[in-house]
């Protein structure tokens, strides 16, 4: 049994779903309300990264100094 016709039909419908988004009957996606939460998460990530960098610098061993005999 050859499934190429069914696979072609599925691919055509997957491609056409994107092209139908501008039609008058297209579903309306509500705008995101997560802008504030995203900014808060980014701020938290920056502070956490800074804290972790400072902790790494604090426990980092001092570089060896070469001394001549």
Steps between C-alpha positions, in 0.01 A plus 500: 500500500636839401451780754650778289160650415403521867838652594470755217151593621630551856791713384275717281262558789783583740641753253159649425415554866754781517378659178138505621574718801416820311153388394194669654398177676843451659505447876598803706782450746474725805800726565751386757472633849831350610721798412531608861573148623760452228682819603489392863642159408779660295586730793509200736727309260741794477517535878550126547776492240672794668475334840639173366789680329588682820488172694727333243746790516499483880597132514734512202856414604767762466725456200837348578796727488817353367791544737854443396721287724 
